Amino acid sequence: MSGKFELNAEMRSAKGTGASRRLRRAGKVPGILYGAGKDPVMLSFEHDPLWHKTRHEAFYTSILSIKVNGEVIDQAILRDLHMHPYKPRVAHVDLQRVSATERLHLPVPLHFINQETAPGVKLQGGLIAHLMTEVDVSCLPSQLPEFLTVDVGNLRVGESIHLSNLTVPEGVTLTDLAHGNDLAIVTITVVRETVEAEAAPAVEAAAPAAEAQAPKAEGK
């Protein structure tokens, strides 16, 4: 089991707010590696290489190889990423060790394709509404997908795609679906202007008919 991303780390012994602040001033990010029945290990990472990795969507759903002194010490997943309140900087990173034989539970992003060519959009003038942008999955580390594809190419106005309609890799379980919740992922709705435009002629046609049916006033 190898990681698509490698994180070069240094061991650290000092802990606490003061120690973390000193690391950040030195351009480093404090972090912790835990899980798999082993003792937690405090680490630090160079900020900029880590920051650039966080800009990749796949970083959040990949097995990460943690290296110290050039040697891989563990495989892990990103469990939490703490950002600076208003600066584009990583403040702290939490990493969880993974075992090749233990299932992971992670959110995986959804990629929507063929949205422009869906009949509900192209022919009916509808609007796509994304009800979910990620789904929780359960799988072994070797089966973890970077994303799941949602093909909306056949969707019409008023129709939806649910979790049960997704194609998932072998060994991957959709957590909500496993618990009996077949949630809607995406639907196509009617655009408000279209509804009003269709309703206007009907209202105009109804007005003369109503006038014709109304009794005429008697002359004096």
N, C-alpha and C positions, 0 to 999 in steps of 0.2 A: 504494500500500500504506500504509494508515494504521493507527495503533495504537488499540486500545480504551482503553488506559490511557496517561496522560501522566505523565512523571516530570520535575519541574522540578529542574534540577541547576545547580551552580556548578562552574567549573573550579577545580582546585587544583594547586599546584606542589609544596608541601611533601609529603614522603612519609616513611615509616618509622613505627615504633611510637609514638614521641613525638608526631608530628604527628597520627596517627590518634586518639590518646588525647585530645588537645586538642580535636579536632573533636567527639568524643563528649561531652566535658564541656560543649561549647557547644550540645548538642542536635542534632548533625548526624551523618550516617552517611557514612563514607568508602566510595568505590566505584571501580570501574574498568570502562571500556568498551573492548573489544578485538575483533579479528577482521576478516574481509572484506578482508584484505590491507592494512589501514591500521594506523598506529601506535596503541598503546594510549593512552587518555586517562584521566587521573585526575580523578574527580569527587567532589562531596559533595552530599548530599541532606538536607533537613530531615527529622528522624526521624519525627515524628508522622504527617505525610501519607503517608510511605512505609510506616510500620507499618500504617496503616489499609488500605492497598492490599493488603498481604500477607495480610489476613484474608479476601480474596476468592479462592475456588478458581480462578476464571478468570484471575487475575493470573499464575499459573504457566504457563499455556498460551496466552498472548496475545502479540501483537506490541506492544511498548512504544515509544511515541514519546518520545525523549529530547530535552528542551528546555533550552536555555541562553539566558538573557536573552530569553525569550519566543519564541525561534526553534527549530524542530525541527532538530537537528543529525544525528540518526541514528535508525534503527529497530533495535530489539534485542529479544532474549529474555532472560529471567532464567536465567542459567546456574548460579548458586550464591548461596545466602543464608546468611550466617553469623549465628547468634544468640548472645546472651549466655548463658553456661552455666546461669544460674538465674533471670535476670530476663527479663521479656517485652520485650526490646529487640533491635533489629537492630544487629549489630556491623559488618557489612561486606556489600557487595553486588557481585556479579560479573555484568556484562552482556555479551552477545555480539552483535555486529552481525549483521544478516541481509541477505541479498541476495534480490531478487525472483526470481532465476533459479537459486538454489542450494537444494537440499533440506535441510530441518532434520531433526534426530533428537532427539525429546523423549518423555518419558513423559506419557501423557494419562490422566486419571482415568476410571473406569468408574462409571456410574450405573445401579443395578439397579432395575427397575420391576416391578410386579405380583407382588411377593414374597408378600404375604398371600393372594392368590387362586390361587397355584399349586396344582394338584391334590395334589402331594406334601406340601404344608403343610396346606391346608384340609381335604382328604379323608382323607389318609393319616397325618397327624400327624407328618410328617417335619420335619427341621431344615435350614435353608439354610446351606451352608458356602461362604463366599467364598474361593476359592483365589487370586484375584488382585483387586487393587483399582485397578490401573492397568496400561496396556500401552504398550510403546514403539512409536512410529510414525515414519514417514519421509514427508515431504511438502514441498511448497513453502510459503513463509510464508502465501500467500493461501489455502491449503487447510487450514491448521492448525485442527483442531476443539478446542473448549474441553473436550469430554468425549465419550465414546462410550456409547450406551445399550445395556444388556443386558436383554432382556425374558425373564423367567423364568416368565411366565404359564402356559405349557403343561408345565412341568417336573414329573415324577413322581419318587417315591423311587427312588434308584439311577441316575437319569439325570443327565447333565452337559451343559453348554454349553461348546463349545470356541472357540478363536480363529476357526476357519473358519466358525463360525455367526454371527459378528458382521457387521452391516451397517455399512460404513464409507463416508465420503464419497469422491467421485471424486478420484483422485490420491493418496489416502492408502494407505500400505502398512504392514501390521503386521510389524514387524521379525522377531519370532520365527517367524511363519508363513512369511515369505519365506525363512527359513533352514531350513525343514522341520520346525519344532517347533510342532505343533498342540496347544498346551497347553490344559488344562481351566481354565475361568474360575470356574465355580460349579457346585455339585452339591447334591442333597438327600439327606440321610442319614437313617437310621432312628434315632429317639430311643431311648436305652438302656432307659428305663422301659417303652416300648411293647413292645420285644423281650422283656423279662422277664415282662411281664404276659401276653403271648401264650404264652410257654413254660410258665408255671406250671400251667395246666389240663392240659396234655399230660403233665406230670410226675405230677400227682395222679391222672390216669386210668391211668397206667402202673403205679402202685403196687399197686392191687387186682388187676390182671391178673397181676402178678408173683407175688403171694401165692397166687392161685388155681392157678397152674402149679407152685408149689413142692410137693414130696412131703411128705405128712403123716408125722410121727414115729410109729413103731410103739409101741403101748401095752405096758407091762410086766406 
